[in-house]
């Protein structure tokens, strides 16, 4: 992999991360916030794989597998919480979380 190809992959990863971050900060819907978090994870994964390929070791790919496992666990917990909140409040607005204390 050449330096120019690495820069292209890093640019794509940074764009994905930036889109996810902007979407997370501007939206109030929990499902959209969840999807933007996953988009940020994918941007980081692309960067890790690109660096691993550039340096010729498998550490980047192994760490991406770890990140994807964590993202899958986070997805199951987040979707469970979203369903619970929707059943209690009948809304997916993130401001409804402020009322939950425990």
Buried (B, 14 or more C-beta within 10 A) or exposed (E): BEEEEBEEBBEBBBEBBEBBBEBBEEBEBBEBBBBBBBBBBBBBBBBBBBBBBBEEEEEBEEBBEEBEEEBEEBBEEBEEBBEEBBEEBEEBEBEBEEEEEE
